[in-house]
């Protein structure tokens, strides 16, 4: 279910696929990629697989994101 590949940059990419959906991460060490892949596969087996798009970011519009940035980041920075 998981695929571990070495990228041109020398880093390792782990990809876990299920039902046409996939999740991937890149690591500097192969052992870390393998560990993440095993943990992710266990989540799939336990039924804990969640779509990466499930969360607040998937429901926000660009305007809401920019407004939040304006309110929380730019207004709190001293000029």
ZIKA-V396559 format. One record per residue. RES is the residue in one small letter. OMEGA is omega in degrees with one decimal (none if undefined). NEAR is the number of other C-alpha atoms within 8 Angstrom. Layout:
RES_OMEGA_NEAR + RES_OMEGA_NEAR
This chain:
x_179.9_6 + x_176.6_10 + x_178.0_8 + x_-179.9_11 + x_176.7_7 + x_-178.2_8 + x_179.6_8 + x_-179.5_5 + x_-178.0_4 + x_178.7_7 + x_-177.1_12 + x_179.1_14 + x_175.3_14 + x_179.1_16 + x_175.5_12 + x_-178.4_13 + x_174.9_10 + x_175.1_7 + x_177.6_4 + x_178.2_5 + x_-179.6_6 + x_175.3_8 + x_-178.7_8 + x_174.5_8 + x_-179.9_8 + x_-175.8_9 + x_177.1_11 + x_179.7_8 + x_-180.0_8 + x_-179.2_10 + x_178.3_6 + x_178.4_9 + x_178.8_15 + x_179.5_10 + x_179.7_8 + x_-179.9_9 + x_178.4_12 + x_-179.9_9 + x_179.5_8 + x_177.0_10 + x_176.9_11 + x_176.3_8 + x_178.2_10 + x_-178.5_9 + x_180.0_7 + x_-179.6_7 + x_-178.6_6 + x_-178.8_7 + x_177.4_8 + x_176.2_5 + x_177.9_5 + x_-178.0_6 + x_178.8_6 + x_-179.6_8 + x_-175.8_7 + x_-175.9_6 + x_-177.7_7 + x_-177.9_7 + x_-178.4_6 + x_174.5_8 + x_178.4_6 + x_178.4_6 + x_177.6_6 + x_179.1_8 + x_-179.8_9 + x_177.0_8 + x_178.0_8 + x_177.1_9 + x_179.6_9 + x_-176.0_9 + x_-172.6_9 + x_-174.7_8 + x_-173.6_9 + x_-178.6_8 + x_-178.2_8 + x_-179.7_7 + x_177.2_6 + x_-179.2_4 + x_none_2
